[in-house]
Amino acid sequence: MSAPNPAVTDNTVSFPDIEISEALIRRFDSSGPRYTSYPTADRFNAGFGQDDYVGYLSGRAGASNNPLLSVYVHLPFCESLCYFCACNKIITQDHERSAEYLRYLDKEMALVAGHLGPDRKTGQLHLGGGTPTFLNSAELTHLMETLRQHFEFTPDAELGVEIDPRTVNDKTLAMLSGLGFNRTSFGVQDFDPDVQAAVNRIQPLPMVEAALNASRQAGFESVNIDLIYGLPKQTLASFDHTLDKVLRLSPDRIALYNYAHLPARFKAQRLIKAADLPSAEERLQIFLMSMRRLLEAGYVYIGLDHFSKPDDELNKARLDKSLHRNFQGYTTRAEYDMVGFGVSAIGKVGRSYSASVRSLKAYYQHLDEGRLPIERGYNLTDDDVLRREVIMTLMCSMPLDYQAIQQRHGIDFSSYFATELQRLDPFEQAGMLVRSENDLSITPKGRLFVRAIGMVFDKFLGRPTVSTYSKLI
């Protein structure tokens, strides 16, 4: 299936019979959560600890609806600091530190596996960071051996790894493929030399191109490129040139993220000069131009900041209504339970969320004492589970079937959400959704604004939080 060919104008992104104008974006663009979970991670609390987590792992706190697992491993080490980065990372040139970290990951996996039932097979693995390829080949091999010792992967398991193009070569990528990895994501952000210098991440086009070509030759089934708009020194013209290069590379997927400048919260961002950042007006124009270009090149808009080729699994999942969303973003897999390993790892098991300690010292101390390194988490109520289903259904742009939700949750949808349904009127009037007595559907135009539509059903918004949410666009 090919993507519709959009018309391109200066102030709109247009498909046949669909027009998203600059004025519409200005009207509905606000700040809000990205909904990789509901409730969002800023609502987790310290009242949730190891005993709660073990209860969910073992099934004592309630059996999971889906026995399959998704596994996330956080590898926090980086050789150099990218000034824009908001991830939990450790900057070091000392590669001996990763060997010690692996020993503690082994301990944590053994503890978790001891609480899981024997029939929990794993259908998804993701290595994130930091820089997973900070680990050498022997360490990555050891990590996979440990994972396979404790987790039985399904034959069609999706194994993904985040890659810094500056840290890999043909042998590394071939080795990763040999370990079973079949999906990779390259952090590119921007190809302009001035922008790269301003964020301390120098990676010329030939370097990235060589890494992508090596990934394909090694047999990776899907290659993603991450881009960021709103970085220092970025202009409409410079990012247009970056897109020229990205489209030449022709990745299967593209993530186009909006840079959130929060120097009070993320120390590394204090090294970015605020005067070098593009204005809010220019950021909007960069976004509109980028979306037009990606659509014109044949990419399909999946939702939020994700695009894919028409034949990619993400788009197939969008079309057959099997698209899901979790802490890694959009995924083709069902609503698996997720177990996280390493510092600051987040998990979702049953009706709970969990988050691990953020420092190496605390992480090592917990495991030395034979304790799981859980720092905080959340026990979902019946209302949370209901609202999570509603919001995640909307985030994946699937029809919201009132009757099906009523049957699963024992409510009358129209009465339970009477206030929320009223608050949807402006979105309906703008053509972002259509609804009847029985269901609600996001329109193609509305897919750009699903965060704002989902926020209508979020009971926590307006309550105090330490988080500062990013702009929707």
Residue, then its C-alpha position, 0 to 999 in steps of 0.5 A: m500500500s502506498a502513502p497518499n501523495p500530499a499537496v505542499t503549500d507554505n502553511t499547511v500539510s495537505f492530503p486529499d480532503i485533509e488539511i492541517s493548517e498552521a492556524l489549527i496547530r497554533r490553536f491546539d498546541s499546548s504542553g502535555p504528557r507523551y503518554t508512554s504510560y498512564p498514569t505518567a511516570d511523574r505520578f509514581n510514588a515512593g510508597f511502591g517498593q520491592d514487595d509490591y513489585v515481587g507481588y506482581l512478578s510472581g502473580r500474587a498481586g493478580a495474574s497478567n492479562n498477557p503472559l508474554l514479556s518485553v524486556y528493557v535493559h538500560l546501559p547508561f555509559c557514554e564516552s562523551l556528553c551530548y548537550f541536548c540529552a535528557c537521559n540518565k547517563i554516565i559520562t566516562q572513558d573508563h570501560e572497566r566500569s561496564a564490566e562491573y555494571l554487567r555483574y550487577l545486571d546478572k544479579e538483578m536478572a537472577l532475582v527477577a527471574g526467580h519470581l517470574g513463573p516458568d511459562r513467561k516467554t519473551g517477545q521483545l527486547h530493547l537495549g537503551g541508554g546511554t550508549p549500549t555499544f559502549l559495551n565491547s563485543a565480549e560484554l554484549t555477548h555475555l549480556m545476551e547469554t545472560l538474558r537467554q539464560h533467564f528468558e526464553f525468547t519467542p521465535d519471532a521476538e523483536l530485538g532492538v538496540e539503540i546505536d550511536p553511529r560514532t561507536v560502531n563499525d561493520k564488525t560490531l553490527a554483524m556481531l549484534s545481528g549474530l546475537g539475534f538483534n533485528r532492529t536498530s535505531f540510530g541517533v542522528q538528530d541533525f547533519d548540520p556541522d554547526v548544529q552538531a558542534a553546538v550540541n557536542r555530537i559530531q557525526p558526518l554523513p559518511m559515518v552514519e551512511a556507512a553504519l546504516n549500510a552495514s546494518r542492512q548488510a548484516g540483516f537488520e529488518s528495520v532501521n530507524i533514524d532519530l531526528i530532533y528539531g529545535l536544537p541550537k543553530q538550527t534554521l529552516a534552511s539547515f534542517d531542510h538540508t538535513l532532511d535531504k540527507v536523511l531521505r537519501l539514507s532511506p531509513d524504514r522509520i523516522a522519529l522527529y522529536n521536539y527538543a525540550h530545553l529544560p536546563a534547570r532540570f537537565k544539567a547538560q542543557r546548561l551548556i547550550k546557549a539559549a540565544d542559539l535556539p530557534s524561536a518558537e515561530e521558526r520551530l513551528q515552521i521547521f516542523l511543518m516543513s519536515m512533515r510535508r517533506l516526509l509525507e511527500a517522500g512517501y513516509v506514512y504518519i504513524g502518530l506523534d513524532h513517528f513516521s514509517k515507510p508504507d510496508d514497515e510493520l508499524n504502518k501495517a499495525r496502524l492499518d490492522k488496528s494492532l498498534h500499541r504504545n509503551f515506554q519505548g513509544y509505538t510498537t507492533r507488539a501486544e500489550y506485553d508486561m515489561v520488566g526493566f533492568g539497570v539504573s532508572a529502568i521502568g517496568k509495567v507488570g500487571r496493574s503496576y508500574s515500577a522505576s529503579v534507582r537512578s544512581l550506580k551507588a544505590y543500584y549496587q547497594h540494593l543488589d549487594e543486599g539481595r534487594l531489587p533496586i525499586e525506588r518508586g512505582y504505582n498501583l493502578t486503580d480500576d479507574d486508572v486501568l479504564r482511563r489507560e485503555v481509553i487514552m492508549t486506544l486514542m494514542c494509537s488512533m483506533p476507534l474507541d468502542y464504548q460498548a466493548i469498554q463498558q463490558r470490560h469495565g462494568i460502567d456506562f461510558s456516556s455517564y462515566f465520562a460525561t464531562e470528558l465527552q463535553r470537553l471533546d466538542p472543540f476537537e470534533q468541531a475542528g474535524m479531529l474526531v468523529r463520534s456517534e452514540n456507540d464510538l469515537s474515532i480519530t480522523p487523519k487530521g486528528r492524529l497530529f493532536v492525539r496527545a491533546i485529545g488524550m489529555v481530556f481523559d487524564k484525571f491527574l492533569g491540574r494536580p501538582t507535579v514536579s515534571t514540566y511537560s513538552k509542547l505537543i508540537 
